[in-house]
Amino acid sequence: MPGETVAFLTVPALAGVRHGFLTRRGGVSHGLFASLNVGLGSSDDKGAVQENRRRAVEAVAPGAALVTLHQVHSATVVPVTAAFPDDARPHADAMVTATPGLALGILTADCAPLLFADAEAGVIGAAHSGWKGALADIGPATVAAMEQLGARRDRIVAAIGPTIAQRSYEVDQGFVDRFCAADPAHEGFFRPGKPGHAQFDLEGFIASRLAAAGVRAVVAMGVDTYPDDTRWFSFRRTTHRKELDYGRQLSVIALP
């Protein structure tokens, strides 16, 4: 994959802002990390990771300064007005800004990257949502933080990028019970699996929580990160293969 062009997916509903859900193609990393690995926490060569991050931003939002977080599966959202050093990344899972020139970046490898925009207000957001963040409502928390900067939730567009799909996301009964204890209606996001297990619809769950929070435009891309190892990194796939480490892909949004 090294030598390929940097590739990314876009959503027509976010056409008013610069954005992209980047694949793993077009970077300089090799082996397990081939090729556009942007994970600072991986064991990949740090110089390669930095070059990959530079290439990713240049492809989606040329000239913007990349801002990423130390993601911890929380419901914590931080407002951003300036870039900060990689070694001073806040422990949080979402960012919002009304400042041009900043590229908000979310790293994933099965969890869902969420990109948000109220183009009319000039306010954007980005969030990392695994199951813990989804259950804690990181998506709606991001919407609320955008409102503090002047966005209106009825104008916000939210896009759910490539994430592990229900057919690939097997969980145990304890996982199901945790969700149903929060709300019995959550049972609708599980379908039967092998004995003692179920298949969880993370994307559908996130979409439903955003809709319940008053976001009228929610785009679920329906791209499964697990089966396609040519385009996406996947923590679960790496675990099943007993590989030693895994890369992370980047999703970016920036104001025009």
N, C-alpha and C positions, 0 to 999 in steps of 0.2 A: 503493500500500500504506500510506502514512501515514494514520493515522486508524483502521486496523483494530485489532482486539483482539490482544494478545500471545498467540501460540499455541505450544504445546509438546506433545511426545509423552512418554508415561510407559510404564513396564514393570511389569506386575502383580507380577512376582517381586521388585521393589524397593519394594513397598508399605509396608514398615516404615520408610522414610526419605523425606524430601522430595527430589524429583528432577524433572528435566525436560530433554528434548532440545529446545531452542527452535528454531523456524523463523525465517525472516527477516521475519516479519510482526509489525506492531504497534509499530513504532518511529517515529522522527522524521526519519531520514535520507532523502535524495532521490537521484534519478539512479541511477547504478550501485550505490549503497549502500542503495537503498530496501529495507526501511525500518529493520529492527532490526539494523543493523551494530554489532557490539561490538568491532571490531578497533582496538586502540590504534595498531597499526602501519600502518593504512591512511591514505590521504590525505583521508579524510572529515573533516568539521568535528569538532573535538575535543569541543566542547560537546554535539553531537548524539550522539557515541559514548558519552559519560558518561551522558547521559540514557537512552540505550538500555540500557546496562548496569544502571542503576538499575531501569528498568522490568522487565527480565528477571528480576532477583533478586526483586523485589516480587511478580512473578507466581508464581514457583516456591517461594521460601522467604522470605516476608515477615519483615523484621527482621534477617535474617542479613547478615553482612559478606562481600562478594565477595572471593575470593582467586584471582588468576590468575597465570600464569607467563610468563616470556619463553621461549617454546617454541623448541627448537633441534634437534628430531629426534634426541634422545638416548635413553639408557636410564636417565637420572638421575631418582631419586625423592627428594622432600624431605618430611620430616614438618612439619606446620604446627600451631602452637598459638595463633597470633594473626595477625590480618590485617597486611599490610605495604603500604606505599605503592606505587602503580602504577609509579613510577620506580625502585623497589628490588626489582622482581620477580626471583626467582632464575632463572638459566638452567637450566631443567630441563623435563621433560615429564610428570611425574606428581607428585601430592601425596597424602598420607594424613593423617588426623586422627582423634582421639577427642574433640575439643573441640566442644561444642555452640555454635551461633551463627555458625559459619563456613560459607560456601557455596563449595565448591570448584568452580571454573569452568574448563572447557577450551574453547578456540577452535578451530574447524575450518572448512574449505571444501573438502572431499573426503577429507581424512584422517579416521581413525576416532576419535570420542570414546568413551572407555571409562569407565563408572561402576561402582563396586564398593561392596558393603556386607556387613558381618556385623552385622546388626541386633541380634542377641543380645549381642554384645560391645560394641556402640556404636562401631564403627570403620568409617570410609568411606574411599574413595579415588577418584581421578579421573586419567585418563591421556589423553594425545594420542598417537596411533599412526598415523603414515604408514608407508610401507614400510621406511624405515630403522629406526624404532623397533620395528616388528614383528619385523624380522630380528634386532634386538638384544635382544628379549624384554622390552620395556617393560612388557607386561602381567604376566608372571610376577614381574618385579621389584617391581611395585606390590603384588602379593599378598604377597611376602616382607616388604615394609615394613609392611604391615598386620598381619602376624603379630607384628612387634616391638611393636605397640601392644595386643596381646592378642587379635587375630582368629584364627580357625581357618580354614584354606583349604577344609576340607570343608564349612564353613558359608557361605563367601563366595558371593554372587551377583554375577556380572559381566554387564553389558549393553553390547553393541556398538551404538552409535547410528548415525544416518544417515552413510553414507560412500559413496565411489564404488564401484559394483558391477562385477563381472567383465565384464559386457557393455559397460561404458563405459571400462574401464581397459586400454588398449592399451600394451604395453611392447615394447622391442626384445630381440633375442637376448642381448645383453650383460646385460640385467636378469635374464633367465631363468638365465643361466649363473652369475651371482652367487649366486642362491638355491640352485641345485643344487650349487654348490661347497660350501656350508655343510652340505647334506644332500641326497643324490640323491632322497630321498622327497619333497622339496619340488616336484618336477616335477608332482605331482598337483594343484597349485594353479594350473596354467596350462593353457589350452586353445588349440588352434591359431588363429591369426589370419591376417592377410594375410602374404605371403612375408616372412620375416625378423622376424616379430612374433608376439606371443601376447597373450592376454587373462588378466590376473592377478586372482585371487580374494583380495583383501586381507582381506575380512571372514572368509572361511573359514579363511585362514591364521591370523589372530589367534585365532579360536575354537579352532583345533586346538592352538595353543601354550598357551592357558589350560587346556584340558582335560588336556594332557600334564603341566601343572604341578600337577594335582590339584584344579582348580576343578570341582566337580560341576555347578553351575548356571551355564551360559553361555547367554545370550539374544542371538541375532543377529537384529536387527530387520529386516534385508533392505530397507532404504530407500536408494535410489540418489540421491545428491545431484546427479548430472550432468544428467539430462534435465529436471528440474522447476525452472525458474527462477522460479516463483511462490512456492516454499517454501524453496529452499535456495540458498545461495551455493556456487559451484564454481570453484576455481582453474583446473581443466582447461577448463571451458566458457568461462571468461573468456579463457584463452589461445587457444582455437580461434576465438573471435570477435574476437580482437585488441583487446580492450578494455584501457583504460589501468590499471585497478585493480579490486579486488574486495572485497566485504565478508566478514565472518566471522560465523558463528552460534555461540551459546554453549550448552554443556551443563553443567548444575549439579546438585550433590548436597549435601545438608546433613542433619545429624542432626535429629531431631524437636525 
